[in-house]
Each structure stands twice: as C-alpha cells, then as structure tokens.
C-alpha cells in the first residue's frame, strides 16, 4: 500500500514538471478570451502571440 502512495506522488511530480517544461498556456485571439482573475494586481491580462500573459 505504501508503494502505491509513492508511485502516486512520483506521478504528480512528473506531471507537474511536464506542464512547466511545455509552458502550457491559455490560447486566445483577443484579450476578452483570457480569464479575468488570472493575474494579481498591478499586472493585467493580455493576449500576446496567441496566449494569455500577465503583463
């Protein structure tokens, strides 16, 4: 049973690394397609080169 817990933790770590390394982003064509609460103030959400970015 303990082995399953370690396997699950390893899976979560590798999945997180995969998302970080592939630079997953939210695709967009206009700024209105980006989520409003994506960035903390004072930054605002912008659609740059087809993906939502905090700037």
N, CA, C and O atoms as a CHARMM CRD file, in Angstrom:
* protein
*
  220
    1    1 UNK  N      0.81600  -1.19400   0.00000 PROA 1      0.00000
    2    1 UNK  CA     0.00000   0.00000   0.00000 PROA 1      0.00000
    3    1 UNK  C      0.86200   1.26100   0.00000 PROA 1      0.00000
    4    1 UNK  O      0.54300   2.23600  -0.68000 PROA 1      0.00000
    5    2 UNK  N      1.94400   1.23900   0.75700 PROA 2      0.00000
    6    2 UNK  CA     2.83600   2.39900   0.79600 PROA 2      0.00000
    7    2 UNK  C      3.48900   2.62700  -0.56000 PROA 2      0.00000
    8    2 UNK  O      3.78000   3.76200  -0.93700 PROA 2      0.00000
    9    3 UNK  N      3.71500   1.55000  -1.28300 PROA 3      0.00000
   10    3 UNK  CA     4.33700   1.67800  -2.59600 PROA 3      0.00000
   11    3 UNK  C      3.40700   2.43300  -3.55600 PROA 3      0.00000
   12    3 UNK  O      3.87400   3.20100  -4.39700 PROA 3      0.00000
   13    4 UNK  N      2.10700   2.21500  -3.43000 PROA 4      0.00000
   14    4 UNK  CA     1.15100   2.93400  -4.27600 PROA 4      0.00000
   15    4 UNK  C      1.18500   4.43100  -3.99300 PROA 4      0.00000
   16    4 UNK  O      1.05500   5.24300  -4.91000 PROA 4      0.00000
   17    5 UNK  N      1.35800   4.79700  -2.72700 PROA 5      0.00000
   18    5 UNK  CA     1.41300   6.21200  -2.36100 PROA 5      0.00000
   19    5 UNK  C      2.63700   6.87400  -2.98800 PROA 5      0.00000
   20    5 UNK  O      2.53300   7.98500  -3.50900 PROA 5      0.00000
   21    6 UNK  N      3.78400   6.21900  -2.94800 PROA 6      0.00000
   22    6 UNK  CA     4.99800   6.77200  -3.55400 PROA 6      0.00000
   23    6 UNK  C      4.86700   6.85900  -5.07100 PROA 6      0.00000
   24    6 UNK  O      5.34400   7.81400  -5.68200 PROA 6      0.00000
   25    7 UNK  N      4.23200   5.87700  -5.67100 PROA 7      0.00000
   26    7 UNK  CA     4.01800   5.89400  -7.11000 PROA 7      0.00000
   27    7 UNK  C      3.11000   7.06400  -7.49800 PROA 7      0.00000
   28    7 UNK  O      3.35600   7.74500  -8.49300 PROA 7      0.00000
   29    8 UNK  N      2.07500   7.28900  -6.71700 PROA 8      0.00000
   30    8 UNK  CA     1.16500   8.40300  -6.97600 PROA 8      0.00000
   31    8 UNK  C      1.88600   9.74400  -6.83400 PROA 8      0.00000
   32    8 UNK  O      1.70200  10.63300  -7.66500 PROA 8      0.00000
   33    9 UNK  N      2.69500   9.89600  -5.80200 PROA 9      0.00000
   34    9 UNK  CA     3.45700  11.14000  -5.60300 PROA 9      0.00000
   35    9 UNK  C      4.43000  11.37300  -6.75200 PROA 9      0.00000
   36    9 UNK  O      4.57100  12.50000  -7.22700 PROA 9      0.00000
   37   10 UNK  N      5.09300  10.32700  -7.19500 PROA 10     0.00000
   38   10 UNK  CA     6.02300  10.45200  -8.31900 PROA 10     0.00000
   39   10 UNK  C      5.27600  10.86300  -9.58800 PROA 10     0.00000
   40   10 UNK  O      5.77300  11.67300 -10.37000 PROA 10     0.00000
   41   11 UNK  N      4.09100  10.30800  -9.78700 PROA 11     0.00000
   42   11 UNK  CA     3.28300  10.65900 -10.95100 PROA 11     0.00000
   43   11 UNK  C      2.91200  12.14400 -10.92400 PROA 11     0.00000
   44   11 UNK  O      2.99400  12.82100 -11.94800 PROA 11     0.00000
   45   12 UNK  N      2.50900  12.64700  -9.76600 PROA 12     0.00000
   46   12 UNK  CA     2.14300  14.06000  -9.62900 PROA 12     0.00000
   47   12 UNK  C      3.34700  14.95500  -9.92000 PROA 12     0.00000
   48   12 UNK  O      3.21200  15.97500 -10.59400 PROA 12     0.00000
   49   13 UNK  N      4.51100  14.57900  -9.41900 PROA 13     0.00000
   50   13 UNK  CA     5.71900  15.37900  -9.64800 PROA 13     0.00000
   51   13 UNK  C      6.06900  15.41600 -11.13000 PROA 13     0.00000
   52   13 UNK  O      6.36100  16.48500 -11.66600 PROA 13     0.00000
   53   14 UNK  N      6.04300  14.26600 -11.80100 PROA 14     0.00000
   54   14 UNK  CA     6.36900  14.23200 -13.22500 PROA 14     0.00000
   55   14 UNK  C      5.32900  14.97800 -14.05400 PROA 14     0.00000
   56   14 UNK  O      5.67500  15.62300 -15.04400 PROA 14     0.00000
   57   15 UNK  N      4.07200  14.89700 -13.66300 PROA 15     0.00000
   58   15 UNK  CA     3.03500  15.62300 -14.38000 PROA 15     0.00000
   59   15 UNK  C      3.23400  17.13100 -14.23300 PROA 15     0.00000
   60   15 UNK  O      3.07300  17.87600 -15.19900 PROA 15     0.00000
   61   16 UNK  N      3.58000  17.57600 -13.04100 PROA 16     0.00000
   62   16 UNK  CA     3.85300  18.99600 -12.81300 PROA 16     0.00000
   63   16 UNK  C      5.04000  19.46700 -13.64200 PROA 16     0.00000
   64   16 UNK  O      4.99100  20.53300 -14.25700 PROA 16     0.00000
   65   17 UNK  N      6.09700  18.68000 -13.65700 PROA 17     0.00000
   66   17 UNK  CA     7.26800  19.03700 -14.46100 PROA 17     0.00000
   67   17 UNK  C      6.92900  19.10800 -15.94400 PROA 17     0.00000
   68   17 UNK  O      7.42900  19.97700 -16.65900 PROA 17     0.00000
   69   18 UNK  N      6.08700  18.20400 -16.40200 PROA 18     0.00000
   70   18 UNK  CA     5.67700  18.20800 -17.80200 PROA 18     0.00000
   71   18 UNK  C      4.98400  19.52000 -18.15500 PROA 18     0.00000
   72   18 UNK  O      5.27700  20.12400 -19.18700 PROA 18     0.00000
   73   19 UNK  N      4.06100  19.96100 -17.29400 PROA 19     0.00000
   74   19 UNK  CA     3.34700  21.20700 -17.57200 PROA 19     0.00000
   75   19 UNK  C      4.27400  22.41300 -17.51900 PROA 19     0.00000
   76   19 UNK  O      4.11200  23.34700 -18.30400 PROA 19     0.00000
   77   20 UNK  N      5.22400  22.41100 -16.62300 PROA 20     0.00000
   78   20 UNK  CA     6.16100  23.53400 -16.52700 PROA 20     0.00000
   79   20 UNK  C      7.07900  23.57000 -17.73900 PROA 20     0.00000
   80   20 UNK  O      7.32200  24.63700 -18.30300 PROA 20     0.00000
   81   21 UNK  N      7.58400  22.42700 -18.13800 PROA 21     0.00000
   82   21 UNK  CA     8.54000  22.38300 -19.24300 PROA 21     0.00000
   83   21 UNK  C      7.89300  22.63900 -20.59600 PROA 21     0.00000
   84   21 UNK  O      8.54400  23.17200 -21.49400 PROA 21     0.00000
   85   22 UNK  N      6.63900  22.27400 -20.75900 PROA 22     0.00000
   86   22 UNK  CA     5.97500  22.52300 -22.03600 PROA 22     0.00000
   87   22 UNK  C      5.37100  23.91700 -22.09200 PROA 22     0.00000
   88   22 UNK  O      4.81500  24.31800 -23.11400 PROA 22     0.00000
   89   23 UNK  N      5.48300  24.66000 -20.98000 PROA 23     0.00000
   90   23 UNK  CA     4.97900  26.03800 -20.90500 PROA 23     0.00000
   91   23 UNK  C      3.51700  26.10800 -21.33100 PROA 23     0.00000
   92   23 UNK  O      3.15500  26.89800 -22.20200 PROA 23     0.00000
   93   24 UNK  N      2.68500  25.28300 -20.71700 PROA 24     0.00000
   94   24 UNK  CA     1.26100  25.28500 -21.02400 PROA 24     0.00000
   95   24 UNK  C      0.69600  26.68200 -20.81900 PROA 24     0.00000
   96   24 UNK  O      1.02400  27.36300 -19.84800 PROA 24     0.00000
   97   25 UNK  N     -0.14300  27.09000 -21.73100 PROA 25     0.00000
   98   25 UNK  CA    -0.73800  28.41500 -21.62400 PROA 25     0.00000
   99   25 UNK  C     -2.17200  28.35500 -22.13000 PROA 25     0.00000
  100   25 UNK  O     -2.60100  27.35700 -22.70700 PROA 25     0.00000
  101   26 UNK  N     -2.88900  29.42000 -21.90900 PROA 26     0.00000
  102   26 UNK  CA    -4.27900  29.51000 -22.33800 PROA 26     0.00000
  103   26 UNK  C     -4.30000  30.19200 -23.70400 PROA 26     0.00000
  104   26 UNK  O     -3.89200  31.34800 -23.81700 PROA 26     0.00000
  105   27 UNK  N     -4.76700  29.50100 -24.74100 PROA 27     0.00000
  106   27 UNK  CA    -4.79700  30.11400 -26.07400 PROA 27     0.00000
  107   27 UNK  C     -5.87100  31.20000 -26.16400 PROA 27     0.00000
  108   27 UNK  O     -6.90500  31.12400 -25.50000 PROA 27     0.00000
  109   28 UNK  N     -5.60700  32.21100 -26.99700 PROA 28     0.00000
  110   28 UNK  CA    -6.57000  33.30900 -27.16900 PROA 28     0.00000
  111   28 UNK  C     -6.33300  33.99100 -28.51200 PROA 28     0.00000
  112   28 UNK  O     -5.28000  33.84900 -29.13400 PROA 28     0.00000
  113   29 UNK  N     -7.34400  34.73000 -28.93000 PROA 29     0.00000
  114   29 UNK  CA    -7.21500  35.59000 -30.10500 PROA 29     0.00000
  115   29 UNK  C     -7.39300  37.05000 -29.71300 PROA 29     0.00000
  116   29 UNK  O     -6.81800  37.94300 -30.33400 PROA 29     0.00000
  117   30 UNK  N     -8.20100  37.28700 -28.67100 PROA 30     0.00000
  118   30 UNK  CA    -8.39800  38.63800 -28.15200 PROA 30     0.00000
  119   30 UNK  C     -8.25900  38.61200 -26.63700 PROA 30     0.00000
  120   30 UNK  O     -8.31000  37.54900 -26.01700 PROA 30     0.00000
  121   31 UNK  N     -8.08600  39.78200 -26.05100 PROA 31     0.00000
  122   31 UNK  CA    -7.90000  39.89100 -24.59700 PROA 31     0.00000
  123   31 UNK  C     -9.12900  39.41300 -23.82600 PROA 31     0.00000
  124   31 UNK  O     -9.00200  38.93400 -22.70000 PROA 31     0.00000
  125   32 UNK  N    -10.30700  39.53800 -24.41500 PROA 32     0.00000
  126   32 UNK  CA   -11.53900  39.15200 -23.73000 PROA 32     0.00000
  127   32 UNK  C    -11.65900  37.64100 -23.54000 PROA 32     0.00000
  128   32 UNK  O    -12.46200  37.19300 -22.72200 PROA 32     0.00000
  129   33 UNK  N    -10.89000  36.85500 -24.26500 PROA 33     0.00000
  130   33 UNK  CA   -10.92200  35.40000 -24.12800 PROA 33     0.00000
  131   33 UNK  C    -10.07800  34.90600 -22.95600 PROA 33     0.00000
  132   33 UNK  O    -10.13800  33.72500 -22.61400 PROA 33     0.00000
  133   34 UNK  N     -9.30100  35.77800 -22.33900 PROA 34     0.00000
  134   34 UNK  CA    -8.46000  35.40200 -21.20000 PROA 34     0.00000
  135   34 UNK  C     -9.25800  35.51800 -19.90600 PROA 34     0.00000
  136   34 UNK  O    -10.13000  36.38100 -19.80100 PROA 34     0.00000
  137   35 UNK  N     -8.97600  34.66200 -18.91300 PROA 35     0.00000
  138   35 UNK  CA    -9.67700  34.76200 -17.63300 PROA 35     0.00000
  139   35 UNK  C     -9.35300  36.07300 -16.92600 PROA 35     0.00000
  140   35 UNK  O     -8.21300  36.53600 -16.95100 PROA 35     0.00000
  141   36 UNK  N    -10.35600  36.66300 -16.30000 PROA 36     0.00000
  142   36 UNK  CA   -10.17700  37.96600 -15.65200 PROA 36     0.00000
  143   36 UNK  C     -9.26700  37.88300 -14.43500 PROA 36     0.00000
  144   36 UNK  O     -8.47100  38.79200 -14.19900 PROA 36     0.00000
  145   37 UNK  N     -9.37000  36.82100 -13.66700 PROA 37     0.00000
  146   37 UNK  CA    -8.62700  36.71300 -12.40900 PROA 37     0.00000
  147   37 UNK  C     -7.35200  35.88200 -12.55900 PROA 37     0.00000
  148   37 UNK  O     -6.94800  35.19000 -11.62400 PROA 37     0.00000
  149   38 UNK  N     -6.73400  35.94700 -13.70800 PROA 38     0.00000
  150   38 UNK  CA    -5.51900  35.17300 -13.95900 PROA 38     0.00000
  151   38 UNK  C     -4.30200  35.80500 -13.29000 PROA 38     0.00000
  152   38 UNK  O     -3.40100  35.08700 -12.85700 PROA 38     0.00000
  153   39 UNK  N     -4.25700  37.12700 -13.19800 PROA 39     0.00000
  154   39 UNK  CA    -3.08600  37.84300 -12.68100 PROA 39     0.00000
  155   39 UNK  C     -3.42400  38.58600 -11.39900 PROA 39     0.00000
  156   39 UNK  O     -4.56800  38.97200 -11.16200 PROA 39     0.00000
  157   40 UNK  N     -2.39900  38.77400 -10.58200 PROA 40     0.00000
  158   40 UNK  CA    -2.55000  39.60800  -9.38800 PROA 40     0.00000
  159   40 UNK  C     -2.24100  41.05400  -9.75600 PROA 40     0.00000
  160   40 UNK  O     -1.45000  41.33100 -10.65800 PROA 40     0.00000
  161   41 UNK  N     -2.88100  41.96200  -9.03700 PROA 41     0.00000
  162   41 UNK  CA    -2.59700  43.38300  -9.26100 PROA 41     0.00000
  163   41 UNK  C     -1.16500  43.68100  -8.87200 PROA 41     0.00000
  164   41 UNK  O     -0.69400  43.08700  -7.90200 PROA 41     0.00000
  165   42 UNK  N     -0.46100  44.51900  -9.52200 PROA 42     0.00000
  166   42 UNK  CA    -0.81800  45.52200 -10.51500 PROA 42     0.00000
  167   42 UNK  C     -0.74400  45.01700 -11.95200 PROA 42     0.00000
  168   42 UNK  O     -0.85500  45.82100 -12.87800 PROA 42     0.00000
  169   43 UNK  N     -0.56300  43.72600 -12.17300 PROA 43     0.00000
  170   43 UNK  CA    -0.46300  43.20700 -13.54100 PROA 43     0.00000
  171   43 UNK  C     -1.85400  42.97800 -14.12700 PROA 43     0.00000
  172   43 UNK  O     -2.81800  42.73800 -13.40000 PROA 43     0.00000
  173   44 UNK  N     -1.93900  43.05600 -15.45300 PROA 44     0.00000
  174   44 UNK  CA    -3.18100  42.83800 -16.16600 PROA 44     0.00000
  175   44 UNK  C     -2.98700  41.73000 -17.19500 PROA 44     0.00000
  176   44 UNK  O     -1.86500  41.45300 -17.61700 PROA 44     0.00000
  177   45 UNK  N     -4.08600  41.10300 -17.59300 PROA 45     0.00000
  178   45 UNK  CA    -4.04800  40.01600 -18.57300 PROA 45     0.00000
  179   45 UNK  C     -4.05500  40.60000 -19.98000 PROA 45     0.00000
  180   45 UNK  O     -4.84300  41.49500 -20.28800 PROA 45     0.00000
  181   46 UNK  N     -3.17700  40.09000 -20.82200 PROA 46     0.00000
  182   46 UNK  CA    -3.11000  40.49200 -22.22300 PROA 46     0.00000
  183   46 UNK  C     -2.99700  39.25200 -23.09000 PROA 46     0.00000
  184   46 UNK  O     -2.47000  38.22800 -22.65600 PROA 46     0.00000
  185   47 UNK  N     -3.49100  39.34300 -24.31000 PROA 47     0.00000
  186   47 UNK  CA    -3.34400  38.26700 -25.28500 PROA 47     0.00000
  187   47 UNK  C     -2.16000  38.63500 -26.17700 PROA 47     0.00000
  188   47 UNK  O     -2.25400  39.53000 -27.01600 PROA 47     0.00000
  189   48 UNK  N     -1.04600  37.93000 -25.98100 PROA 48     0.00000
  190   48 UNK  CA     0.17600  38.21300 -26.73200 PROA 48     0.00000
  191   48 UNK  C      0.61300  36.94700 -27.45400 PROA 48     0.00000
  192   48 UNK  O      0.79200  35.89900 -26.83500 PROA 48     0.00000
  193   49 UNK  N      0.78300  37.05000 -28.75900 PROA 49     0.00000
  194   49 UNK  CA     1.20400  35.92900 -29.60800 PROA 49     0.00000
  195   49 UNK  C      0.31600  34.70200 -29.43400 PROA 49     0.00000
  196   49 UNK  O      0.80700  33.57400 -29.46900 PROA 49     0.00000
  197   50 UNK  N     -0.97600  34.90700 -29.24800 PROA 50     0.00000
  198   50 UNK  CA    -1.92200  33.80100 -29.18600 PROA 50     0.00000
  199   50 UNK  C     -2.04600  33.11100 -27.84500 PROA 50     0.00000
  200   50 UNK  O     -2.65300  32.04300 -27.76600 PROA 50     0.00000
  201   51 UNK  N     -1.48600  33.68900 -26.77600 PROA 51     0.00000
  202   51 UNK  CA    -1.64800  33.09400 -25.44900 PROA 51     0.00000
  203   51 UNK  C     -1.82400  34.19200 -24.40700 PROA 51     0.00000
  204   51 UNK  O     -1.31700  35.30300 -24.56500 PROA 51     0.00000
  205   52 UNK  N     -2.54900  33.86400 -23.34200 PROA 52     0.00000
  206   52 UNK  CA    -2.81400  34.83000 -22.27100 PROA 52     0.00000
  207   52 UNK  C     -1.56500  34.99300 -21.41800 PROA 52     0.00000
  208   52 UNK  O     -0.95300  34.01400 -20.99300 PROA 52     0.00000
  209   53 UNK  N     -1.19500  36.25800 -21.17200 PROA 53     0.00000
  210   53 UNK  CA     0.03000  36.57100 -20.44500 PROA 53     0.00000
  211   53 UNK  C     -0.26300  37.66900 -19.43000 PROA 53     0.00000
  212   53 UNK  O     -1.05200  38.57500 -19.69700 PROA 53     0.00000
  213   54 UNK  N      0.37800  37.58500 -18.26200 PROA 54     0.00000
  214   54 UNK  CA     0.29000  38.66200 -17.27100 PROA 54     0.00000
  215   54 UNK  C      1.38000  39.68400 -17.57200 PROA 54     0.00000
  216   54 UNK  O      2.55900  39.33700 -17.63600 PROA 54     0.00000
  217   55 UNK  N      0.99400  40.92600 -17.75500 PROA 55     0.00000
  218   55 UNK  CA     1.97800  41.98200 -18.05200 PROA 55     0.00000
  219   55 UNK  C      1.60000  43.26300 -17.35500 PROA 55     0.00000
  220   55 UNK  O      2.30300  44.26500 -17.48200 PROA 55     0.00000
